[in-house]
Amino acid sequence: MLSIMTLLVGALNPAVATDNEAAAQFWLNMAQHCGQAYQGKRVIARDDRPDLLQGDETLIVHFRECSSELLALPFHIGHADGRWDRSRTWRYSWQDGKLELRHDHRLSSGEPDKSNTMYGGLSIDRGTPQQQAFLFTERTAEDGSALGWRIEIVPGKRYTYGTFSGDNWTWRLDFDLSQPLEKVPPAPWGHP
């Protein structure tokens, strides 16, 4: 783990670290968990449209791929009937000195889900080492509020992924970073 941290600190573009120190620290806070997988739960269900989850699923995030240019976190959904959905990977990268979040969605064949993949947004300026928000610039709420994703990381304690409208969570998943799983899940669909 220390070697990954050293690699990331040394490899991050110095201009990015200087111009956006909070985002660079956020990146390092995420990278600390590289190679580990954690179980989570839905904390806030959607009330504005059908929810992806029913609330009885096994949810796992795997900090699978970490470099100075990409953090790839597959999101695995285990259904009550034993089926697994391994279609989603949250991809964090750098774009023009800002963090970018993209959603890599795959079909069970491994092919990209062409109707619903690689959407995302850039971080907005009010981020901290523990929280970053990513604006989805193509949509706003009916009241004109910004829509996007809010990600929180408290190393060794909690990773949170969710959506927001204005200042409010609209959907939220919390993962317990204090209890790494003994066995990591298989690769997400479409990845070796």
BASE-541627 format. One record per residue: residue number from 1; residue in one letter; chain; x, y, z of N, C-alpha, C in turn. Coordinates in steps of 0.05 Angstrom, whole numbers, plus 5000, padded with zeros to 4 digits. Example, Ala and Ser with C-alpha at 12.3 -4.5 7.8 and 13.67 -1.06 7.14 Angstrom:
! residues 2
REC  nr rest kette  nxx  nyy  nzz caxx cayy cazz  cxx  cyy  czz
REC   1    a     A 5264 4886 5156 5246 4910 5156 5264 4934 5156
REC   2    s     A 5257 4955 5142 5273 4979 5143 5258 5001 5157
***
This chain:
! residues 192
REC  nr rest kette  nxx  nyy  nzz caxx cayy cazz  cxx  cyy  czz
REC   1    m     A 5017 4976 5000 5000 5000 5000 5017 5025 5000
REC   2    l     A 5039 5025 5016 5056 5049 5017 5068 5054 4990
REC   3    s     A 5076 5033 4975 5088 5038 4948 5068 5050 4929
REC   4    i     A 5042 5043 4931 5022 5055 4914 5019 5085 4921
REC   5    m     A 5019 5091 4947 5018 5119 4955 5041 5135 4945
REC   6    t     A 5065 5124 4948 5089 5137 4939 5088 5142 4909
REC   7    l     A 5079 5122 4894 5077 5124 4865 5057 5147 4858
REC   8    l     A 5034 5147 4871 5015 5168 4864 5024 5196 4872
REC   9    v     A 5036 5199 4895 5046 5225 4902 5067 5235 4882
REC  10    g     A 5085 5217 4874 5106 5225 4856 5096 5229 4827
REC  11    a     A 5075 5214 4820 5067 5214 4792 5046 5236 4786
REC  12    l     A 5032 5245 4806 5012 5266 4801 5025 5291 4789
REC  13    n     A 5013 5302 4770 5023 5326 4757 5025 5347 4779
REC  14    p     A 5049 5359 4783 5052 5379 4805 5033 5402 4802
REC  15    a     A 5027 5410 4777 5009 5433 4773 4981 5426 4784
REC  16    v     A 4972 5401 4779 4946 5392 4789 4946 5393 4820
REC  17    a     A 4967 5382 4832 4969 5381 4861 4969 5409 4873
REC  18    t     A 4983 5428 4860 4984 5456 4869 4958 5470 4865
REC  19    d     A 4947 5468 4841 4922 5482 4835 4897 5470 4848
REC  20    n     A 4898 5445 4854 4875 5432 4866 4883 5412 4887
REC  21    e     A 4895 5423 4908 4905 5407 4930 4884 5389 4943
REC  22    a     A 4860 5399 4946 4838 5383 4958 4832 5359 4941
REC  23    a     A 4830 5363 4915 4824 5341 4896 4847 5321 4896
REC  24    a     A 4872 5330 4897 4895 5312 4898 4895 5295 4923
REC  25    q     A 4888 5307 4946 4887 5292 4971 4863 5273 4971
REC  26    f     A 4841 5281 4959 4818 5263 4956 4826 5238 4940
REC  27    w     A 4841 5242 4918 4851 5220 4902 4868 5201 4919
REC  28    l     A 4886 5213 4935 4903 5196 4952 4887 5181 4973
REC  29    n     A 4867 5195 4984 4849 5182 5004 4835 5157 4992
REC  30    m     A 4827 5160 4966 4814 5137 4953 4835 5115 4947
REC  31    a     A 4858 5123 4938 4879 5104 4929 4889 5087 4953
REC  32    q     A 4886 5096 4977 4895 5081 5001 4882 5053 5002
REC  33    h     A 4859 5051 4989 4843 5027 4991 4846 5008 4967
REC  34    c     A 4866 5015 4950 4870 5000 4925 4874 4970 4932
REC  35    g     A 4861 4953 4916 4863 4924 4919 4843 4912 4938
REC  36    q     A 4829 4929 4953 4809 4919 4972 4781 4922 4962
REC  37    a     A 4763 4906 4973 4734 4907 4967 4719 4910 4993
REC  38    y     A 4696 4923 4992 4681 4929 5016 4651 4927 5011
REC  39    q     A 4637 4918 5031 4608 4916 5029 4594 4942 5037
REC  40    g     A 4571 4947 5025 4557 4971 5031 4527 4967 5033
REC  41    k     A 4513 4989 5035 4484 4988 5036 4472 5014 5025
REC  42    r     A 4448 5012 5015 4434 5036 5006 4423 5051 5030
REC  43    v     A 4430 5076 5032 4422 5093 5055 4398 5111 5047
REC  44    i     A 4398 5121 5023 4376 5137 5013 4366 5125 4987
REC  45    a     A 4341 5119 4985 4328 5108 4961 4319 5131 4944
REC  46    r     A 4317 5126 4918 4307 5147 4899 4277 5150 4905
REC  47    d     A 4267 5174 4903 4239 5179 4904 4228 5194 4880
REC  48    d     A 4247 5201 4861 4239 5216 4838 4236 5199 4812
REC  49    r     A 4245 5174 4814 4243 5155 4791 4248 5127 4802
REC  50    p     A 4244 5107 4786 4249 5079 4796 4278 5076 4805
REC  51    d     A 4281 5062 4827 4308 5058 4838 4321 5034 4826
REC  52    l     A 4347 5035 4822 4363 5013 4812 4361 4989 4832
REC  53    l     A 4359 4996 4858 4360 4976 4879 4333 4973 4893
REC  54    q     A 4328 4948 4903 4305 4943 4919 4310 4946 4949
REC  55    g     A 4335 4945 4956 4342 4948 4985 4351 4923 4998
REC  56    d     A 4348 4900 4984 4356 4874 4996 4381 4862 4982
REC  57    e     A 4395 4878 4966 4418 4868 4951 4443 4869 4968
REC  58    t     A 4463 4852 4960 4490 4854 4970 4505 4873 4952
REC  59    l     A 4516 4894 4964 4530 4915 4949 4560 4914 4956
REC  60    i     A 4576 4913 4935 4605 4912 4939 4618 4933 4921
REC  61    v     A 4637 4948 4932 4654 4965 4916 4682 4953 4918
REC  62    h     A 4696 4952 4895 4723 4941 4894 4742 4963 4883
REC  63    f     A 4760 4971 4899 4781 4991 4890 4801 4975 4874
REC  64    r     A 4794 4970 4849 4808 4950 4833 4832 4960 4818
REC  65    e     A 4830 4983 4806 4851 4993 4788 4860 5021 4798
REC  66    c     A 4886 5023 4804 4896 5049 4814 4922 5056 4801
REC  67    s     A 4922 5079 4789 4947 5090 4778 4945 5120 4782
REC  68    s     A 4965 5135 4772 4965 5164 4775 4944 5176 4756
REC  69    e     A 4934 5161 4737 4916 5171 4717 4887 5161 4720
REC  70    l     A 4883 5138 4734 4857 5126 4735 4853 5111 4761
REC  71    l     A 4830 5116 4774 4820 5099 4795 4795 5086 4785
REC  72    a     A 4794 5060 4782 4771 5045 4772 4759 5028 4795
REC  73    l     A 4734 5034 4801 4720 5021 4824 4696 5006 4813
REC  74    p     A 4697 4981 4807 4673 4966 4800 4653 4965 4823
REC  75    f     A 4628 4966 4815 4606 4965 4834 4590 4940 4828
REC  76    h     A 4590 4921 4847 4577 4895 4843 4551 4894 4859
REC  77    i     A 4530 4884 4846 4504 4882 4859 4496 4853 4859
REC  78    g     A 4494 4842 4883 4485 4814 4886 4455 4813 4893
REC  79    h     A 4439 4800 4877 4410 4798 4881 4403 4775 4899
REC  80    a     A 4380 4777 4911 4371 4756 4931 4369 4728 4918
REC  81    d     A 4365 4727 4892 4363 4701 4878 4390 4689 4870
REC  82    g     A 4412 4703 4878 4439 4693 4872 4452 4704 4848
REC  83    r     A 4437 4719 4831 4449 4731 4807 4466 4755 4816
REC  84    w     A 4487 4760 4800 4504 4784 4804 4502 4802 4780
REC  85    d     A 4501 4828 4785 4503 4848 4764 4530 4860 4767
REC  86    r     A 4547 4856 4748 4575 4866 4748 4579 4886 4725
REC  87    s     A 4558 4901 4720 4558 4919 4696 4570 4946 4700
REC  88    r     A 4574 4955 4725 4582 4983 4730 4610 4986 4741
REC  89    t     A 4624 5005 4731 4650 5013 4742 4651 5044 4744
REC  90    w     A 4657 5054 4767 4661 5083 4771 4690 5089 4765
REC  91    r     A 4694 5107 4746 4721 5114 4736 4727 5143 4743
REC  92    y     A 4748 5147 4759 4758 5173 4766 4784 5178 4751
REC  93    s     A 4786 5202 4739 4810 5209 4724 4814 5239 4726
REC  94    w     A 4836 5249 4714 4841 5278 4714 4835 5288 4686
REC  95    q     A 4822 5311 4684 4815 5324 4659 4819 5354 4663
REC  96    d     A 4839 5365 4649 4845 5394 4651 4847 5404 4680
REC  97    g     A 4862 5389 4696 4867 5397 4724 4844 5392 4743
REC  98    k     A 4822 5380 4734 4800 5374 4751 4795 5344 4752
REC  99    l     A 4783 5335 4774 4775 5307 4775 4751 5303 4756
REC 100    e     A 4750 5280 4744 4727 5272 4727 4717 5245 4737
REC 101    l     A 4691 5243 4738 4678 5217 4744 4663 5208 4719
REC 102    r     A 4667 5184 4711 4653 5171 4688 4642 5145 4697
REC 103    h     A 4620 5136 4685 4606 5111 4691 4609 5092 4668
REC 104    d     A 4625 5072 4671 4629 5051 4650 4608 5030 4655
REC 105    h     A 4588 5029 4637 4567 5008 4639 4571 4988 4617
REC 106    r     A 4570 4962 4624 4574 4940 4606 4550 4921 4606
REC 107    l     A 4546 4908 4584 4526 4887 4582 4540 4861 4593
REC 108    s     A 4524 4841 4599 4536 4816 4609 4555 4803 4589
REC 109    s     A 4552 4810 4564 4571 4800 4543 4598 4814 4545
REC 110    g     A 4600 4835 4560 4624 4851 4563 4625 4875 4545
REC 111    e     A 4607 4876 4526 4606 4899 4507 4596 4924 4522
REC 112    p     A 4605 4948 4514 4595 4972 4526 4565 4975 4521
REC 113    d     A 4550 4984 4541 4522 4990 4538 4519 5016 4524
REC 114    k     A 4518 5016 4498 4520 5040 4482 4498 5061 4488
REC 115    s     A 4476 5052 4499 4455 5071 4505 4458 5084 4532
REC 116    n     A 4478 5074 4548 4480 5084 4576 4508 5079 4587
REC 117    t     A 4528 5092 4575 4555 5088 4586 4572 5113 4582
REC 118    m     A 4592 5116 4599 4612 5137 4599 4601 5165 4604
REC 119    y     A 4577 5166 4616 4567 5192 4624 4580 5200 4650
REC 120    g     A 4580 5225 4657 4593 5234 4682 4596 5264 4682
REC 121    g     A 4616 5274 4696 4620 5302 4699 4646 5309 4712
REC 122    l     A 4653 5335 4712 4677 5345 4725 4671 5354 4753
REC 123    s     A 4692 5353 4770 4689 5363 4798 4684 5393 4798
REC 124    i     A 4669 5401 4818 4664 5430 4821 4682 5441 4843
REC 125    d     A 4687 5466 4844 4708 5478 4859 4705 5476 4890
REC 126    r     A 4682 5470 4900 4680 5470 4929 4687 5443 4943
REC 127    g     A 4703 5427 4930 4710 5401 4941 4730 5403 4964
REC 128    t     A 4732 5381 4979 4750 5378 5001 4765 5352 4998
REC 129    p     A 4785 5346 5015 4799 5320 5014 4780 5297 5020
REC 130    q     A 4757 5302 5033 4738 5281 5040 4714 5281 5022
REC 131    q     A 4708 5302 5007 4684 5302 4991 4689 5317 4965
REC 132    q     A 4679 5306 4943 4680 5319 4917 4652 5316 4904
REC 133    a     A 4644 5336 4890 4619 5335 4876 4625 5338 4846
REC 134    f     A 4611 5324 4830 4615 5323 4801 4589 5332 4788
REC 135    l     A 4591 5353 4772 4567 5365 4760 4560 5351 4734
REC 136    f     A 4535 5344 4732 4524 5333 4706 4513 5357 4691
REC 137    t     A 4529 5368 4673 4522 5394 4661 4499 5393 4642
REC 138    e     A 4491 5369 4633 4470 5368 4613 4442 5369 4626
REC 139    r     A 4440 5367 4653 4414 5367 4665 4414 5385 4690
REC 140    t     A 4390 5397 4694 4385 5411 4719 4358 5402 4729
REC 141    a     A 4353 5406 4755 4327 5400 4766 4306 5420 4756
REC 142    e     A 4281 5414 4760 4259 5432 4752 4262 5460 4764
REC 143    d     A 4273 5461 4788 4277 5487 4801 4303 5501 4793
REC 144    g     A 4318 5488 4774 4343 5500 4764 4367 5491 4780
REC 145    s     A 4364 5475 4801 4386 5466 4818 4405 5448 4802
REC 146    a     A 4430 5449 4809 4450 5431 4797 4444 5402 4804
REC 147    l     A 4450 5385 4785 4448 5356 4789 4475 5343 4785
REC 148    g     A 4481 5323 4800 4506 5309 4796 4510 5287 4817
REC 149    w     A 4536 5281 4822 4544 5260 4840 4560 5271 4862
REC 150    r     A 4556 5261 4886 4572 5269 4909 4586 5244 4919
REC 151    i     A 4612 5246 4923 4629 5224 4932 4643 5233 4958
REC 152    e     A 4641 5216 4978 4655 5221 5003 4674 5198 5010
REC 153    i     A 4697 5205 5021 4716 5185 5029 4727 5193 5056
REC 154    v     A 4723 5175 5076 4736 5178 5102 4753 5153 5105
REC 155    p     A 4779 5155 5099 4797 5132 5097 4794 5114 5122
REC 156    g     A 4791 5088 5116 4789 5068 5138 4762 5067 5151
REC 157    k     A 4743 5085 5142 4717 5086 5154 4694 5083 5134
REC 158    r     A 4693 5102 5114 4669 5102 5097 4675 5113 5069
REC 159    y     A 4664 5100 5049 4663 5110 5022 4634 5113 5015
REC 160    t     A 4626 5137 5005 4598 5142 4998 4597 5151 4969
REC 161    y     A 4578 5139 4955 4572 5146 4927 4543 5154 4927
REC 162    g     A 4536 5176 4914 4508 5183 4912 4503 5205 4892
REC 163    t     A 4478 5212 4889 4470 5234 4871 4458 5257 4888
REC 164    f     A 4460 5281 4877 4449 5304 4891 4433 5322 4872
REC 165    s     A 4415 5337 4884 4401 5359 4870 4404 5383 4889
REC 166    g     A 4417 5404 4880 4422 5427 4898 4440 5418 4920
REC 167    d     A 4431 5421 4945 4447 5413 4968 4438 5386 4980
REC 168    n     A 4418 5373 4968 4406 5349 4980 4415 5323 4965
REC 169    w     A 4419 5302 4981 4423 5276 4970 4397 5267 4957
REC 170    t     A 4399 5254 4933 4375 5242 4921 4377 5211 4920
REC 171    w     A 4401 5201 4925 4407 5172 4926 4434 5169 4939
REC 172    r     A 4437 5149 4956 4462 5147 4970 4468 5118 4978
REC 173    l     A 4493 5110 4973 4504 5084 4981 4528 5089 5000
REC 174    d     A 4529 5075 5022 4552 5077 5040 4566 5050 5042
REC 175    f     A 4593 5050 5040 4609 5026 5042 4627 5028 5066
REC 176    d     A 4629 5006 5082 4644 5005 5107 4673 4999 5101
REC 177    l     A 4690 5019 5102 4719 5015 5095 4735 5004 5119
REC 178    s     A 4722 5000 5141 4736 4988 5164 4737 4958 5163
REC 179    q     A 4722 4946 5145 4720 4917 5143 4725 4907 5114
REC 180    p     A 4750 4906 5105 4755 4895 5078 4746 4866 5076
REC 181    l     A 4735 4859 5053 4726 4832 5048 4751 4813 5046
REC 182    e     A 4748 4789 5055 4770 4770 5053 4776 4763 5024
REC 183    k     A 4756 4762 5007 4759 4755 4979 4747 4777 4962
REC 184    v     A 4763 4786 4942 4753 4807 4924 4735 4794 4903
REC 185    p     A 4716 4809 4892 4699 4797 4871 4714 4794 4845
REC 186    p     A 4703 4778 4826 4715 4775 4800 4714 4801 4785
REC 187    a     A 4727 4802 4762 4728 4826 4745 4700 4834 4737
REC 188    p     A 4695 4860 4734 4669 4868 4723 4667 4859 4694
REC 189    w     A 4642 4859 4685 4637 4850 4657 4654 4868 4638
REC 190    g     A 4667 4854 4619 4682 4868 4598 4710 4875 4605
REC 191    h     A 4719 4867 4629 4746 4874 4638 4761 4848 4645
REC 192    p     A 4787 4847 4638 4802 4822 4643 4808 4819 4673
***
